[in-house]
């Protein structure tokens, strides 16, 4: 039974959500941040809490580690505490993100508040009022995926709910598919119904992107971009050092990871565009997810001896969630995946698996090596199989001998490495690296970015041709998920020379350095791996007058739920 003073306090909290949160977790805030209550919550958190109070539709994008999840949890606890019999539904892109990240942090905050513990019980998928358990609750549901018939759907999806006091929270909203948004939006029908979406601004498509970029959504959505500068949780000096290394605040990856905004379009011509690079990265997740789904289907339907995989079924299920959520640190090792075998079975499982392996995982492999030109540049190594860059890494201060050693090691480690294509314009290029390797019998050739292109009417030099090749084939290329690669690929400008109607020239590294941008060593190594080198016979290479032709790179049609092809 509530006393009048309790009702007065709840009325106060209803009007002042920031004061509610400060009182709920006062002991923890004092221990962590000191006695000054004004320093307990960042200004953006306070502003966003009031936005949830006032607005039916609220969307927050933020830089990494600014506290988006904690804010959403604050909104959840404020809402469940200050309403009579409210209903709250929380969703995210997969079970791991929802339960291991969001719900686990929700539990940590619950344990810091004696008041919440008295009124509510925190359960694995629900938070319920201790008296009105069936009508006063918060529930966790994973977002529904568009999964083909016949596959196990672990996601339950957002349900269309209706209640006088209703809060939907969509975590990692950029990756949540449209049917879930439709279920949530269709439930916002009464004055105290609210939809809160939080996310990194990763994908340049989908509902979250539209909310921040289309005027039709801006009319009724409150939106906020949270920068690293807005958060007391981030070391400002360290962030600024990282931003400088990634090419400054105009770099798309910096806008996403540090400024909390979707990358801006237009203005300066860059080659390729951010959208093209991001799509090439997403394609890698889709390919691996397709492979994992086929392996899981084989394990579920075939005899045990017919499927050979170094990963267990449980590990593959975890990888599936990580790939759906595009968690770069939790994805499977592609080298381990491609060693999996499906010997025989019903239907077309064997054919599907063999086609996927052939198209995206199996040798032959090519290596592109971009040799450092400046002292602060890196020597970068990119390994390509068909359309896929399977690995790209860079190293500072390598000598010619060091580079030779790494190339030799690559031939030992990577099965089916047929050729290394090495930049001849770097500090140690040409004579310093290539000739000794050739003399020792390694399959190596040098190629200069300043050398003539194969089509002088379209490309000023080989650099322009190779970079344009990536852009022109962005619907096929697959790139690793790397902030450095994204930043360097999307910082280089291109120009039309005017010598012919179509001739393109790309910005020189010297000009990029004048703009205080890092040398694009990682993309250059990727471009070299796609160079128009035709292997006619063993040890016989030709690049003069060669043409980059699609038949040189295997790309069979892979039919599946992701429309890969």
N, C-alpha and C positions, 0 to 999 in steps of 0.2 A: 504494500500500500504506500503510495507516494504521499508525503507530507507537503504542505503548501510551500515550504522553503525549498523542497526538492523540485517542485514544479517551477518555482521562480528561477532556480539555478539552471534548469533545463531551458527555460525561455531565454535566459542570458546566453547560454551556449549556442542555442539555435541562431541567435543574432550575431554571435562572435565566435566563429569556428576556430580561429587561431587561439583564443583564450581557452576553449574547450581542450584542444590538443595540449597546450602547455600545462593545464591542470592535470590531465590524464597521466602525463608522463613526467611530471615535475621532478620527481626524485632522480630519474635518469638524466634529465636535462641539466640539473644542478651538478651532478657528478661529472658529466661529460663537458659541459659548456660554461659552468659557473653560475653565480647568482643572478646575473643580469638577464632578465627575461626577454629583453629586446634582441638578444643575440641567439635565442634558442631556435628561431625559425628564420630561414632566408626570406628576403622580401618577396621573391617570386612565389614561394610556397604560400605565404599569407594572401597575396593577390589571387592566386589560383583557387584557394579555398573559398574566398568570397565569390569568385566566379561560379563555382559549383553551387553556392547558395542562391545566386541570382539568376543563373542561366540554365536552360534545359539541355543545351548541347555545349560541351567543353572539350577542346582538343589541345593537348600539350605535346610539343616535340622538344627534345632536349639533347644536349651533348651527353657523351658517356659519363656516367658516375656523378651526375648533378643531384641525384636523389629523387628521380621520378617515381620509382616504386614506393618509396617511403611516403611521398606526398599522396599517392593514390590510397595507400593504407590509412593515412590520416583522414582522408575524405570518407573512407568506408566507416571508420570508427566514429567519426563525428556524426555521420548520417544514422548509423544504427543506434546511437545513444540518444539522439535528440528527437526521434519520431516515435509515434505509437504504432507498433506492429509494422515496421518497414520491411521491405524485401530488397535484398541486394544480390546481384549476380555478377561474378567476376569471371572473365574469360581471358585466355591467352592462346598463343599459336600452337602450343603443344603441352603435354602433361608435364614434361620436365620444367619448362619455363613457369607453368602455373603452380605446380606443387613444390618443386625443389627451390624455386626462386621466390615467386610472389607469396605463396601461402606460407612458406617457411619464414620469410621476413615478417609476415603478418603475425605469426606465432611469437616471434621474438619481441615485437612491440606489445603484444598481449601480455606476455610474461613480465613486462615492465610496468604494468598498470594494475594495482590492486582493485581499483574501482571496476575495471572491465571484468576482472576475474570473479568478482562478486555477482555481477549481473548476467554474464554470458559464459558459455562453455565453448572453447575452441577445439574443434574436431578436425579430422584429416581432410574433409571436404566441405565442412559447414561450420558456421558460428551460430549458435542458437541461444535465445533468451532462456534462462533457467526455468522460468515458469511457463511462458507462452512459446514453447519450442517449435510448434508447427506453423506459426504465423508471424514470427519475429526472428528473422534469420538472414544470414549471408551464405551464399553457396558458390562453390567453384566448379566451373565447367570448361573443358577445353573446347576451342573453336572447331567447328565442323569443317572437315576437309572435303573437297570434291573428289571422293574416292570412287573408282570404278566398281561396278557390281562384281561381287565374287571375292572381294578382298575384305579382310577384317578391318573395320573402322573403329579405331580406338577413341576417336574424338566423338563427344556427345553433342557438341554444338550449343549455341545460344538458343534458349527457348523463348518464345514470345510470352512475356508475363504481363499481368495487369494488376496494379495495386495503387491505392492513393498515394503511398509514399514508396517510390521505386527508384533505385539507383543501379544503372548498368556501368560496369567498369571494363574496358577493353584494354588489356595490357599488350605491349608490342603490337600495337594496332596496325602498323604499316604492313605486317605480314598476315593479317587476318582477312580472309576472303569475303567477298561481297554478301553472300547469303547470310552470314552472321551479322553483318551490319544491318541488313534489312530486317532481321528478327528484332534487333535491339531498337532500331529507329521506330519500327511500327508499334512498339510498346510505350513510347513516350507520348502519352495522350492527356495527362492531367497536370495541373500546375506544379505539383511536387514530384514530377517524374524527371529524372536526369540521366544523361548519357555522358560519361567521362572516358575519353580515349587518350592514352599516353603511348609514346613510341620514340625510338630513334628515327630520324627522317631518312631512312635508308632507300626505300624504293621510290622511283619517280613515276609510279603508276598506282592505281588502286584508290580506294576511298579516302585514305588519310592524305594522300597527295592532293586529291581533288579539293578536300576541305580547305587546305592552305593556299590553293592556287586558283580556284574558280570562284568568281564573284557570286554565283548562285548559292554557294555554300556559305560564303562569308557573311551573308545577310542574317543568318540565324545561328551560326557557330561562333562561340568565343574561342579564339586561338591565341596561343602564346608559344614563342620560341625561347627556350632557356639555354643561354650561353654558359660556357665555363666561367665567364666573368661574373655571372649571377650567383655562383655557388660557393659557399664557404667550405665545401668538401674537397675542392680541387686546389692543388698547389699551383698558384698562378704563374710563378716563375718557371716551373717545370713544363707547364702547358705551353707557355710562350716559346720555350726552346723547341718543343715538339712541332709547334705550328711553323716555326721558321724552317725546320728540317723538311717539312712536307710541302713547302712552297708558298707559305703565307696565307692570309685569310681569304684570298680569292680562289684558292685551290678547292675544288669540290669536296674532297675528302675532309678538309679542314672545316668547311661549312657544315658538314654532316656530324663529324665526331666531336668538334669543339664548339661550334657556334649553334648547333641544334636546329639547323634550318635545312630545308630541301635546297640542293644546289641551284643557283640561278642559271637561267638559260640565256642564250643570245649574247649580243654585244661583241665580244671578242671571238674570232674564229679559232677554235682549237680542233685538233685532229688527233685521234677520234674524239667524239663528244663524250661527255660524262654518261649520257644515257646508253651509248653504245658499249662503253667499258663495263658499266654496271650490268647490262644485260648479258655480256660475255661471262661475267662472274656468276650470275644467277644460273646460267646454263650449266655450269659445272656442278652446282648443287642438284639440278634437275637430273642430270645424267647419273650421278651417284645414287640419287634416290630411286631412279628407275632400276639401277642395278641391284640395290638392296631389296626392293620390292620383288624382283624376279627371284632372288635367292631365298627370300622368306616364303614365297609361293612354292618354290621347289622343295624346301624343307618341310612344308606343311602337307604336300601331296605325294612326294616320292619316297621311295625306300631310303633309309639312312645311308646306305653305301653308295647311292647314286649321286650324292651331293658332297663335294669336298670343299670345305671352306674353313679358313683359319679362324674366323670369327664364329662365336656361338650365336644361337638364335636370339638370346637375350641381348647380346651386344649389338646385333643387327637392328633389333627393335629400338635400342637407345640411339643408334646412328640415324635411324629413320626420323626420329623426333628432332635430332640435331640438324639434319639436312633440311627438314621442313621449316625449321626456325632460322636457318642460315647462320648457325653458330660455328664460326670458322675453327675454333679450338677443339671442337668435339666431333669433327667429321672423320670418317674412316680413312685409313691409308690406302690410296688408290693402288699402290704396288701390291698390297695384300689382297685387295678386292679382285684384281685382274688374275691372280693366281687361282681363284676359285674355279671349280669345274663342276658341270652338271653332265653326268655320263649319258643317261638315257631317261626317258620319261614320257608320259602321255601328253597329248596336245602339242603345243608349239613351244614349250618351255625351253627345251634344249636349243632350238633355233633362235629364240629371242635372246638367250644368254650369249650364245656364240656371236651373234650379230653385234650385241652391245660390246663385248670384249674386243672384237675386231675393229669396231669403229672408234673406240675411245680409250682402250687400255693397252692393247698389244703393240709390240715393236712392229716396224722399225722406229727408231728414235733419232732425232737430230738435235744437235747442240749449237746454240748461238752464244758467242762470247764477245761482249763489248768491253774493250780494254780502256781503262781509265786514262783520260787526257789531262786532268788537272789533279793537283795534290789532294783536293777534297772530294774527288770523284771516286766511284767504286768500279771495280772490274766485276761485271755481272755475267751470270751463267743462266741460260734458259734452255730447258729440255722440252722438246715438242714431240708428241705422238699424234699423227694425223692433224686434226684441227686443234688439239688440246695442248696447252702449255702445262705440263705436269709439275714443273718445279722452276722457280726463278729465285736466285739469291745473289747477293752482292758482297764484295769484300774490299776493304780499304788497304792501300799500301802493299799490293802484291807486286813482287818482282817478276821479271820474265820467267825465271826458273820456277817461281811459285805457280804461275799460270800454267806452265807446261805440266807441272805435277798434278794440278787439279784436272786438266784435260785428260791426262793418262789415267788418272783414277776413275774418271767418268766412263771411259771405255771398259774398265774392269767391272764397274758397279752396274751400269745400265745395259741390260740385255738388248741386243739388237741395235746399239748405237752405230749408225752407218756413216756419219760424217759430223765433224765439228767445223762450223763456219765462223771464222774469227775476224773481227774488225781489224783492218790494216792501218787505221788512222790514229790509234792510241799511242801512248808513250812508248810501249814496248811491242807494238804490233809488227807485222811483217817479218822482217829478218830475225827480230829478237825472240819471237814465239813460234811462228808457223814453220819456218825452215827447219829448225831442230826437230820438230815433231814429224815433219814429212820425211826427214832423213832417217828417222827411227822407224818408219813404216806405218805411222798412224794416218788414218783417213781424215785429213785436215786440208782446208782451203781458206785463203784469205779473201776478204771482200771489203772494199772501201765504201763508206757511205757517200763519199764525194765522187765516186766513179760514175760513169755514164749510166743512165737508165736504159731499160730495154725498149722504151717508147718515149722518145725525146719530145714528141708533140704533147704528151700529157704530164711528164715528170721532169723536173729540172735536173735531178740526179737520182742516184740509187736510194738515198735517204728518203726523198719524197715518194718514190715508188713503193718502198717497203712500208712506210707509215700509211700511205693511201690504201695499200693492200689490206691492212688491218681494218681500216674504216670501211672499205668497200665490202669486206666479208664479215662484218660485225654480226651478221645473223648466223654465222657458223663458228667463228673463233670462240674458244673457251679459255678463260684466264683464271689464274689463282686469285683467291680473295686476299689481297694485300693492300694495305693503306699506301705504301710506297709506290706500288705499281699503279694504283688508281691516280694518285697525285701526279706522278710523272707523266702518265699517259694523257692526262687531261690538262696539261699546262702549256703544251707546245703549240704555237700559232702556225697557221699556214697562209700563204699569199698566192695570188695569180700573178705570174711574172709579166704578162702582156706580150711575151715573145710569140706565143701562139694563143689561140682562143681558149685552150684548156690547160696550158702548162702550169703546174703547181710547184711551189717551192715551200719547204718548211723552215721554220726559224732555226738559225744556227745555235749551237751550244754556247758560242761566245755571246750572242745576243741574249740568250736566256740567262747567262751569268750576269750580264749588265742589269737585268731585271731582278737580280738577286734570287733567281730560281735555281734549284739543284739541277745538275746534269741528268738528263733522262736515261741513265745507264740501264736500268731494268727494262724499260720498253725497247731500247735499242737491241738488247740481247734477244728479246722475243722476236723482234722484226728480223734479225739475222737468222733465226731458226726457221723462218718462213721464206728465206731468200730463194730466188729462182735457180737453184743449182740442180741440174739434171745429171743423175749418175747413170752413165751409159754402160760402163763396165767397171768391174772392181778396180778402184784406184784411178778411174778416168772421169774427170769432172768437166763440166762445161757451164760457164755462166755468161760468156760473151754472146749476146744476141738471143739468149734463152728467154723464154716467156713464162711467167707464172701462170700455169694452167691448172684448172680445178682438178683434172684427172690425176695430177701428181699427189694429191692429198685425198686419201680415202674418206668418203663421207656417205656411206650407204644410208638409206632411209631406215630409221629406227622407229617403229610404230609403238605407241604407248600412251599412257595417260597424259604425258606432257607434250605430245605433238612434236617430239624431237625429230629433226631431219635436216 
